[in-house]
Amino acid sequence: MRLTRRALLGGGAALVVTAGSARAQGLHDNVHRLGHALRERVQLTAAMLGIAPPPMHDPGLLVAGSADSASGAFASAIADALGHALPAHAPLGVTDTVGQDGVTGANQFDSLTAPDGNTALVAPGTAWLAWLAGDPRVHFDPSRWMPVAARLGSGALVLRHDTPTPGPDVTIRLAATSPTGVELPAWLALSLLGAKVVAVPGLGDDEERRRALIDGRIDAALLLGTDTASTLGSFAGEAATAAFSLGSERDPALPALPSFVQYATTAGRTPSGALFDAWQAGTAAARLLSGVMLPALAPAAMVATWRRAARGLPATPGLLAAPACLPACQTALGSEAATFALRRWLADTAGWRPA
């Protein structure tokens, strides 16, 4: 049979379309990683060459949250030292916004803040969680931010003493603020173990959760912070028992606890696939107590200047300056497949309707 030029072209086009569809997701992720790596290389080169940053004009910190939020407190704690380490040699101005989960302030940073490198955002990991989940309020993209520093914490899931081991046919009442709140990775971890999770809202702090465990109103709670080991001590005895730490590997800050992956393996389950990848991204976001970020279009030399200043901050539990904080920040972004799996899971389990 003779093949015409039209047939050959048509067949080739079909192959291209098919291959493109198969590779679209991988190409998207690779391009994203390449772009991020390229920005990092440009900034490193600027620092090595000693390229002077543009003059600073009233540098400051924009808090994605109110003054009494965790990010507000963190911004106030680092403003003096960070400001004196910058060329301005003066305490940084701190501008608070509203809320606790960081969404409003992050929206303001992306839409209203000039990308000249004079303003850095201080945001909690809950802003990343809202972005991962497709929260309709989100109008920012943390994958475009350039990390300067981050304060990371540890997480642990505690279970009421008489709670069965999470697994199939077991219902767990979890203290959870919302489907996209900071407890999301704990909710997802319990689901990956096969348990049915019922969210119990309205328990805003550790003491309220401790009392709820004692009273039998909940079966599980997630503890997060830079001193989770001490918090676990207050839950021991009458309240609950720690089940696992929030992470793929054993947490050095909680050496007595198995990681979630170790706990799941012991229970005969090996988490894997896109939903497990989503759990890893959510876990990294939840453990990101506060991140200091610059916009993607900030001058490379300015980014290098901020990062150099951050390396001189006083030692604080969990505080890491770039490049040490970059792996955690990158993991919190997840992949396209992980994000899609998370949003589909939220829709099926919590009736969530992402944007």
Contacts in CASP RR format, 6 or more apart in sequence:
PFRMAT RR
TARGET T0000
AUTHOR 0000-0000-0000
METHOD contacts of the structure
MODEL  1
MRLTRRALLGGGAALVVTAGSARAQGLHDNVHRLGHALRERVQLTAAMLG
IAPPPMHDPGLLVAGSADSASGAFASAIADALGHALPAHAPLGVTDTVGQ
DGVTGANQFDSLTAPDGNTALVAPGTAWLAWLAGDPRVHFDPSRWMPVAA
RLGSGALVLRHDTPTPGPDVTIRLAATSPTGVELPAWLALSLLGAKVVAV
PGLGDDEERRRALIDGRIDAALLLGTDTASTLGSFAGEAATAAFSLGSER
DPALPALPSFVQYATTAGRTPSGALFDAWQAGTAAARLLSGVMLPALAPA
AMVATWRRAARGLPATPGLLAAPACLPACQTALGSEAATFALRRWLADTA
GWRPA
20 27 0 8 1.000
25 336 0 8 1.000
25 337 0 8 1.000
26 336 0 8 1.000
28 336 0 8 1.000
29 335 0 8 1.000
29 336 0 8 1.000
29 337 0 8 1.000
32 143 0 8 1.000
36 143 0 8 1.000
36 330 0 8 1.000
39 146 0 8 1.000
39 296 0 8 1.000
39 300 0 8 1.000
40 323 0 8 1.000
40 326 0 8 1.000
42 300 0 8 1.000
43 146 0 8 1.000
43 300 0 8 1.000
43 301 0 8 1.000
43 303 0 8 1.000
43 304 0 8 1.000
43 307 0 8 1.000
44 304 0 8 1.000
45 300 0 8 1.000
46 300 0 8 1.000
46 301 0 8 1.000
46 303 0 8 1.000
46 304 0 8 1.000
47 301 0 8 1.000
47 304 0 8 1.000
47 307 0 8 1.000
47 308 0 8 1.000
50 301 0 8 1.000
51 300 0 8 1.000
51 301 0 8 1.000
51 304 0 8 1.000
52 301 0 8 1.000
53 87 0 8 1.000
53 299 0 8 1.000
53 301 0 8 1.000
53 302 0 8 1.000
53 304 0 8 1.000
53 305 0 8 1.000
54 116 0 8 1.000
54 299 0 8 1.000
54 301 0 8 1.000
54 302 0 8 1.000
55 87 0 8 1.000
56 86 0 8 1.000
56 87 0 8 1.000
56 88 0 8 1.000
56 118 0 8 1.000
56 302 0 8 1.000
57 116 0 8 1.000
57 118 0 8 1.000
58 93 0 8 1.000
58 118 0 8 1.000
59 83 0 8 1.000
59 86 0 8 1.000
59 88 0 8 1.000
59 92 0 8 1.000
59 93 0 8 1.000
59 117 0 8 1.000
59 118 0 8 1.000
59 119 0 8 1.000
59 120 0 8 1.000
60 79 0 8 1.000
60 92 0 8 1.000
60 93 0 8 1.000
60 94 0 8 1.000
60 95 0 8 1.000
60 118 0 8 1.000
60 119 0 8 1.000
60 120 0 8 1.000
61 75 0 8 1.000
61 78 0 8 1.000
61 79 0 8 1.000
61 82 0 8 1.000
61 92 0 8 1.000
61 93 0 8 1.000
61 94 0 8 1.000
61 95 0 8 1.000
61 119 0 8 1.000
61 120 0 8 1.000
61 121 0 8 1.000
61 122 0 8 1.000
61 292 0 8 1.000
62 95 0 8 1.000
62 97 0 8 1.000
62 105 0 8 1.000
62 108 0 8 1.000
62 109 0 8 1.000
62 113 0 8 1.000
62 119 0 8 1.000
62 120 0 8 1.000
62 121 0 8 1.000
62 122 0 8 1.000
63 69 0 8 1.000
63 71 0 8 1.000
63 72 0 8 1.000
63 75 0 8 1.000
63 94 0 8 1.000
63 95 0 8 1.000
63 96 0 8 1.000
63 97 0 8 1.000
63 105 0 8 1.000
63 122 0 8 1.000
64 71 0 8 1.000
64 97 0 8 1.000
64 102 0 8 1.000
64 103 0 8 1.000
64 104 0 8 1.000
64 105 0 8 1.000
64 106 0 8 1.000
64 108 0 8 1.000
64 109 0 8 1.000
64 121 0 8 1.000
64 122 0 8 1.000
64 123 0 8 1.000
64 124 0 8 1.000
64 127 0 8 1.000
65 71 0 8 1.000
65 72 0 8 1.000
65 96 0 8 1.000
65 97 0 8 1.000
65 98 0 8 1.000
65 99 0 8 1.000
65 100 0 8 1.000
65 102 0 8 1.000
65 104 0 8 1.000
65 105 0 8 1.000
65 124 0 8 1.000
66 72 0 8 1.000
66 96 0 8 1.000
66 97 0 8 1.000
66 98 0 8 1.000
66 99 0 8 1.000
66 100 0 8 1.000
67 76 0 8 1.000
67 96 0 8 1.000
69 99 0 8 1.000
69 100 0 8 1.000
69 102 0 8 1.000
69 124 0 8 1.000
70 100 0 8 1.000
70 124 0 8 1.000
70 289 0 8 1.000
70 290 0 8 1.000
71 102 0 8 1.000
71 122 0 8 1.000
71 123 0 8 1.000
71 124 0 8 1.000
71 290 0 8 1.000
71 291 0 8 1.000
72 94 0 8 1.000
72 96 0 8 1.000
72 122 0 8 1.000
74 122 0 8 1.000
74 151 0 8 1.000
74 289 0 8 1.000
74 290 0 8 1.000
75 94 0 8 1.000
75 122 0 8 1.000
75 290 0 8 1.000
76 94 0 8 1.000
77 316 0 8 1.000
78 149 0 8 1.000
78 292 0 8 1.000
78 313 0 8 1.000
79 91 0 8 1.000
79 92 0 8 1.000
79 93 0 8 1.000
79 94 0 8 1.000
80 91 0 8 1.000
80 92 0 8 1.000
81 312 0 8 1.000
81 313 0 8 1.000
81 314 0 8 1.000
82 92 0 8 1.000
82 309 0 8 1.000
82 310 0 8 1.000
82 313 0 8 1.000
83 89 0 8 1.000
83 90 0 8 1.000
83 91 0 8 1.000
83 92 0 8 1.000
83 309 0 8 1.000
84 90 0 8 1.000
84 91 0 8 1.000
85 308 0 8 1.000
85 309 0 8 1.000
85 310 0 8 1.000
85 312 0 8 1.000
85 313 0 8 1.000
86 92 0 8 1.000
86 305 0 8 1.000
86 306 0 8 1.000
86 309 0 8 1.000
87 305 0 8 1.000
97 104 0 8 1.000
97 105 0 8 1.000
97 108 0 8 1.000
98 104 0 8 1.000
98 105 0 8 1.000
100 124 0 8 1.000
100 126 0 8 1.000
101 124 0 8 1.000
101 126 0 8 1.000
101 127 0 8 1.000
101 130 0 8 1.000
101 181 0 8 1.000
102 123 0 8 1.000
102 124 0 8 1.000
102 126 0 8 1.000
102 127 0 8 1.000
102 130 0 8 1.000
103 126 0 8 1.000
103 127 0 8 1.000
103 130 0 8 1.000
103 135 0 8 1.000
103 137 0 8 1.000
103 138 0 8 1.000
103 140 0 8 1.000
104 137 0 8 1.000
105 121 0 8 1.000
105 123 0 8 1.000
105 127 0 8 1.000
106 121 0 8 1.000
106 123 0 8 1.000
106 127 0 8 1.000
106 138 0 8 1.000
106 140 0 8 1.000
106 142 0 8 1.000
107 137 0 8 1.000
107 138 0 8 1.000
107 139 0 8 1.000
107 140 0 8 1.000
109 119 0 8 1.000
109 121 0 8 1.000
109 123 0 8 1.000
109 140 0 8 1.000
109 293 0 8 1.000
109 295 0 8 1.000
110 139 0 8 1.000
110 140 0 8 1.000
110 141 0 8 1.000
110 295 0 8 1.000
111 139 0 8 1.000
111 140 0 8 1.000
113 119 0 8 1.000
113 121 0 8 1.000
113 295 0 8 1.000
115 295 0 8 1.000
115 296 0 8 1.000
115 297 0 8 1.000
115 298 0 8 1.000
116 298 0 8 1.000
116 299 0 8 1.000
116 302 0 8 1.000
117 294 0 8 1.000
117 295 0 8 1.000
117 298 0 8 1.000
117 299 0 8 1.000
117 302 0 8 1.000
117 303 0 8 1.000
117 306 0 8 1.000
118 302 0 8 1.000
120 148 0 8 1.000
120 292 0 8 1.000
120 293 0 8 1.000
120 294 0 8 1.000
120 306 0 8 1.000
121 145 0 8 1.000
121 291 0 8 1.000
121 292 0 8 1.000
121 293 0 8 1.000
121 294 0 8 1.000
122 290 0 8 1.000
122 291 0 8 1.000
122 292 0 8 1.000
122 293 0 8 1.000
123 142 0 8 1.000
123 290 0 8 1.000
123 291 0 8 1.000
123 293 0 8 1.000
124 288 0 8 1.000
124 289 0 8 1.000
124 290 0 8 1.000
124 291 0 8 1.000
125 182 0 8 1.000
125 285 0 8 1.000
125 286 0 8 1.000
125 288 0 8 1.000
125 289 0 8 1.000
125 290 0 8 1.000
125 291 0 8 1.000
125 332 0 8 1.000
126 180 0 8 1.000
126 181 0 8 1.000
126 182 0 8 1.000
126 285 0 8 1.000
126 286 0 8 1.000
127 140 0 8 1.000
127 142 0 8 1.000
128 142 0 8 1.000
128 282 0 8 1.000
128 284 0 8 1.000
128 285 0 8 1.000
128 288 0 8 1.000
128 332 0 8 1.000
128 333 0 8 1.000
129 180 0 8 1.000
129 181 0 8 1.000
129 182 0 8 1.000
129 184 0 8 1.000
129 282 0 8 1.000
129 285 0 8 1.000
129 286 0 8 1.000
130 137 0 8 1.000
130 138 0 8 1.000
130 180 0 8 1.000
130 181 0 8 1.000
131 138 0 8 1.000
131 140 0 8 1.000
131 141 0 8 1.000
131 142 0 8 1.000
132 278 0 8 1.000
132 281 0 8 1.000
132 282 0 8 1.000
132 285 0 8 1.000
132 332 0 8 1.000
132 333 0 8 1.000
132 334 0 8 1.000
132 339 0 8 1.000
132 342 0 8 1.000
133 179 0 8 1.000
133 180 0 8 1.000
133 184 0 8 1.000
133 342 0 8 1.000
133 343 0 8 1.000
133 346 0 8 1.000
133 352 0 8 1.000
133 354 0 8 1.000
134 180 0 8 1.000
134 339 0 8 1.000
134 343 0 8 1.000
134 354 0 8 1.000
134 355 0 8 1.000
135 180 0 8 1.000
135 354 0 8 1.000
135 355 0 8 1.000
136 353 0 8 1.000
136 354 0 8 1.000
136 355 0 8 1.000
138 355 0 8 1.000
142 293 0 8 1.000
142 332 0 8 1.000
142 333 0 8 1.000
143 333 0 8 1.000
144 295 0 8 1.000
144 296 0 8 1.000
145 293 0 8 1.000
145 294 0 8 1.000
145 295 0 8 1.000
145 296 0 8 1.000
146 293 0 8 1.000
146 294 0 8 1.000
146 295 0 8 1.000
146 296 0 8 1.000
146 298 0 8 1.000
146 303 0 8 1.000
147 291 0 8 1.000
147 292 0 8 1.000
147 293 0 8 1.000
147 322 0 8 1.000
147 325 0 8 1.000
147 326 0 8 1.000
147 329 0 8 1.000
148 291 0 8 1.000
148 292 0 8 1.000
148 293 0 8 1.000
148 294 0 8 1.000
148 303 0 8 1.000
148 306 0 8 1.000
148 307 0 8 1.000
148 310 0 8 1.000
148 321 0 8 1.000
148 322 0 8 1.000
149 291 0 8 1.000
149 292 0 8 1.000
149 307 0 8 1.000
149 310 0 8 1.000
149 313 0 8 1.000
149 319 0 8 1.000
149 320 0 8 1.000
149 321 0 8 1.000
149 322 0 8 1.000
149 325 0 8 1.000
150 288 0 8 1.000
150 289 0 8 1.000
150 290 0 8 1.000
150 291 0 8 1.000
150 292 0 8 1.000
150 319 0 8 1.000
150 320 0 8 1.000
150 325 0 8 1.000
150 328 0 8 1.000
150 329 0 8 1.000
151 226 0 8 1.000
151 288 0 8 1.000
151 289 0 8 1.000
151 290 0 8 1.000
151 291 0 8 1.000
151 316 0 8 1.000
151 318 0 8 1.000
151 319 0 8 1.000
151 320 0 8 1.000
152 287 0 8 1.000
152 288 0 8 1.000
152 289 0 8 1.000
152 318 0 8 1.000
152 320 0 8 1.000
152 325 0 8 1.000
152 328 0 8 1.000
153 224 0 8 1.000
153 225 0 8 1.000
153 226 0 8 1.000
153 228 0 8 1.000
153 253 0 8 1.000
153 287 0 8 1.000
153 289 0 8 1.000
153 318 0 8 1.000
154 224 0 8 1.000
154 225 0 8 1.000
154 226 0 8 1.000
154 228 0 8 1.000
154 229 0 8 1.000
154 245 0 8 1.000
154 246 0 8 1.000
154 251 0 8 1.000
154 253 0 8 1.000
154 254 0 8 1.000
154 287 0 8 1.000
155 222 0 8 1.000
155 223 0 8 1.000
155 224 0 8 1.000
155 225 0 8 1.000
155 228 0 8 1.000
155 245 0 8 1.000
155 246 0 8 1.000
155 247 0 8 1.000
155 251 0 8 1.000
155 254 0 8 1.000
155 286 0 8 1.000
155 287 0 8 1.000
156 222 0 8 1.000
156 223 0 8 1.000
156 228 0 8 1.000
156 232 0 8 1.000
156 242 0 8 1.000
156 243 0 8 1.000
156 244 0 8 1.000
156 245 0 8 1.000
156 246 0 8 1.000
156 254 0 8 1.000
156 257 0 8 1.000
157 186 0 8 1.000
157 189 0 8 1.000
157 190 0 8 1.000
157 220 0 8 1.000
157 221 0 8 1.000
157 222 0 8 1.000
157 223 0 8 1.000
157 242 0 8 1.000
157 243 0 8 1.000
157 244 0 8 1.000
157 246 0 8 1.000
157 260 0 8 1.000
158 213 0 8 1.000
158 220 0 8 1.000
158 221 0 8 1.000
158 222 0 8 1.000
158 223 0 8 1.000
158 232 0 8 1.000
158 235 0 8 1.000
158 239 0 8 1.000
158 240 0 8 1.000
158 241 0 8 1.000
158 242 0 8 1.000
158 243 0 8 1.000
159 166 0 8 1.000
159 172 0 8 1.000
159 219 0 8 1.000
159 220 0 8 1.000
159 240 0 8 1.000
159 241 0 8 1.000
159 243 0 8 1.000
160 213 0 8 1.000
160 216 0 8 1.000
160 218 0 8 1.000
160 219 0 8 1.000
160 220 0 8 1.000
160 239 0 8 1.000
160 240 0 8 1.000
161 237 0 8 1.000
161 240 0 8 1.000
161 241 0 8 1.000
163 172 0 8 1.000
163 219 0 8 1.000
163 220 0 8 1.000
164 170 0 8 1.000
165 267 0 8 1.000
166 172 0 8 1.000
166 190 0 8 1.000
166 193 0 8 1.000
166 194 0 8 1.000
166 195 0 8 1.000
166 220 0 8 1.000
166 243 0 8 1.000
166 267 0 8 1.000
167 193 0 8 1.000
167 194 0 8 1.000
167 195 0 8 1.000
167 267 0 8 1.000
168 194 0 8 1.000
168 195 0 8 1.000
170 194 0 8 1.000
170 195 0 8 1.000
170 196 0 8 1.000
171 195 0 8 1.000
171 196 0 8 1.000
171 197 0 8 1.000
171 198 0 8 1.000
172 190 0 8 1.000
172 195 0 8 1.000
172 196 0 8 1.000
172 197 0 8 1.000
172 198 0 8 1.000
172 219 0 8 1.000
172 220 0 8 1.000
173 198 0 8 1.000
173 200 0 8 1.000
173 217 0 8 1.000
173 218 0 8 1.000
173 219 0 8 1.000
173 220 0 8 1.000
174 183 0 8 1.000
174 186 0 8 1.000
174 187 0 8 1.000
174 190 0 8 1.000
174 197 0 8 1.000
174 198 0 8 1.000
174 199 0 8 1.000
174 200 0 8 1.000
174 218 0 8 1.000
174 219 0 8 1.000
174 220 0 8 1.000
174 221 0 8 1.000
174 222 0 8 1.000
175 183 0 8 1.000
175 200 0 8 1.000
175 202 0 8 1.000
175 203 0 8 1.000
175 204 0 8 1.000
175 209 0 8 1.000
175 212 0 8 1.000
175 218 0 8 1.000
175 220 0 8 1.000
175 221 0 8 1.000
175 222 0 8 1.000
176 183 0 8 1.000
176 184 0 8 1.000
176 186 0 8 1.000
176 187 0 8 1.000
176 197 0 8 1.000
176 199 0 8 1.000
176 200 0 8 1.000
176 201 0 8 1.000
177 183 0 8 1.000
177 201 0 8 1.000
177 202 0 8 1.000
177 204 0 8 1.000
178 199 0 8 1.000
178 201 0 8 1.000
179 187 0 8 1.000
179 199 0 8 1.000
179 346 0 8 1.000
179 350 0 8 1.000
179 351 0 8 1.000
179 352 0 8 1.000
180 346 0 8 1.000
180 352 0 8 1.000
182 222 0 8 1.000
182 224 0 8 1.000
182 286 0 8 1.000
183 199 0 8 1.000
183 222 0 8 1.000
183 286 0 8 1.000
184 282 0 8 1.000
184 286 0 8 1.000
185 222 0 8 1.000
185 246 0 8 1.000
185 279 0 8 1.000
185 282 0 8 1.000
185 283 0 8 1.000
185 285 0 8 1.000
185 286 0 8 1.000
186 220 0 8 1.000
186 222 0 8 1.000
186 246 0 8 1.000
187 197 0 8 1.000
187 199 0 8 1.000
188 275 0 8 1.000
188 278 0 8 1.000
188 279 0 8 1.000
188 282 0 8 1.000
188 342 0 8 1.000
188 345 0 8 1.000
189 244 0 8 1.000
189 246 0 8 1.000
189 260 0 8 1.000
189 264 0 8 1.000
189 279 0 8 1.000
190 197 0 8 1.000
190 220 0 8 1.000
191 197 0 8 1.000
191 345 0 8 1.000
191 349 0 8 1.000
192 264 0 8 1.000
192 269 0 8 1.000
192 271 0 8 1.000
192 275 0 8 1.000
192 276 0 8 1.000
192 279 0 8 1.000
193 264 0 8 1.000
193 267 0 8 1.000
193 269 0 8 1.000
194 269 0 8 1.000
197 349 0 8 1.000
199 350 0 8 1.000
200 212 0 8 1.000
200 217 0 8 1.000
200 218 0 8 1.000
202 208 0 8 1.000
203 209 0 8 1.000
203 212 0 8 1.000
203 218 0 8 1.000
203 221 0 8 1.000
206 223 0 8 1.000
206 231 0 8 1.000
206 234 0 8 1.000
206 235 0 8 1.000
209 218 0 8 1.000
209 221 0 8 1.000
209 223 0 8 1.000
210 221 0 8 1.000
210 234 0 8 1.000
210 235 0 8 1.000
210 239 0 8 1.000
210 240 0 8 1.000
212 218 0 8 1.000
212 221 0 8 1.000
213 219 0 8 1.000
213 221 0 8 1.000
213 235 0 8 1.000
213 239 0 8 1.000
213 240 0 8 1.000
214 238 0 8 1.000
214 239 0 8 1.000
220 243 0 8 1.000
221 240 0 8 1.000
222 246 0 8 1.000
222 286 0 8 1.000
223 231 0 8 1.000
223 232 0 8 1.000
223 235 0 8 1.000
224 246 0 8 1.000
224 286 0 8 1.000
224 287 0 8 1.000
224 289 0 8 1.000
225 231 0 8 1.000
225 289 0 8 1.000
226 289 0 8 1.000
226 317 0 8 1.000
226 318 0 8 1.000
227 317 0 8 1.000
228 253 0 8 1.000
228 254 0 8 1.000
229 253 0 8 1.000
229 254 0 8 1.000
232 242 0 8 1.000
232 254 0 8 1.000
235 242 0 8 1.000
236 242 0 8 1.000
242 254 0 8 1.000
242 256 0 8 1.000
242 257 0 8 1.000
243 257 0 8 1.000
243 263 0 8 1.000
244 257 0 8 1.000
244 258 0 8 1.000
244 259 0 8 1.000
244 260 0 8 1.000
244 262 0 8 1.000
244 263 0 8 1.000
245 251 0 8 1.000
245 254 0 8 1.000
245 257 0 8 1.000
245 258 0 8 1.000
245 259 0 8 1.000
245 260 0 8 1.000
246 260 0 8 1.000
246 283 0 8 1.000
246 286 0 8 1.000
246 287 0 8 1.000
247 259 0 8 1.000
247 260 0 8 1.000
247 261 0 8 1.000
247 280 0 8 1.000
247 283 0 8 1.000
247 287 0 8 1.000
248 259 0 8 1.000
248 260 0 8 1.000
248 261 0 8 1.000
248 280 0 8 1.000
248 283 0 8 1.000
249 259 0 8 1.000
249 261 0 8 1.000
250 257 0 8 1.000
250 258 0 8 1.000
250 259 0 8 1.000
250 262 0 8 1.000
251 257 0 8 1.000
251 259 0 8 1.000
258 266 0 8 1.000
260 271 0 8 1.000
260 279 0 8 1.000
260 283 0 8 1.000
261 271 0 8 1.000
264 270 0 8 1.000
264 271 0 8 1.000
271 279 0 8 1.000
273 341 0 8 1.000
274 335 0 8 1.000
274 337 0 8 1.000
274 338 0 8 1.000
274 340 0 8 1.000
274 341 0 8 1.000
275 338 0 8 1.000
275 341 0 8 1.000
275 342 0 8 1.000
275 345 0 8 1.000
277 334 0 8 1.000
277 335 0 8 1.000
277 337 0 8 1.000
277 338 0 8 1.000
277 341 0 8 1.000
278 334 0 8 1.000
278 338 0 8 1.000
278 339 0 8 1.000
278 341 0 8 1.000
278 342 0 8 1.000
278 345 0 8 1.000
280 331 0 8 1.000
280 334 0 8 1.000
280 338 0 8 1.000
281 331 0 8 1.000
281 332 0 8 1.000
281 333 0 8 1.000
281 334 0 8 1.000
281 335 0 8 1.000
281 338 0 8 1.000
281 339 0 8 1.000
281 342 0 8 1.000
282 332 0 8 1.000
282 342 0 8 1.000
284 328 0 8 1.000
284 329 0 8 1.000
284 331 0 8 1.000
284 332 0 8 1.000
285 332 0 8 1.000
287 328 0 8 1.000
288 328 0 8 1.000
288 329 0 8 1.000
288 332 0 8 1.000
289 318 0 8 1.000
291 325 0 8 1.000
291 329 0 8 1.000
292 306 0 8 1.000
292 310 0 8 1.000
294 302 0 8 1.000
294 303 0 8 1.000
294 306 0 8 1.000
307 321 0 8 1.000
307 322 0 8 1.000
307 323 0 8 1.000
310 321 0 8 1.000
310 322 0 8 1.000
311 321 0 8 1.000
312 321 0 8 1.000
313 319 0 8 1.000
313 321 0 8 1.000
320 328 0 8 1.000
343 352 0 8 1.000
343 354 0 8 1.000
346 352 0 8 1.000
346 354 0 8 1.000
347 353 0 8 1.000
347 354 0 8 1.000
END
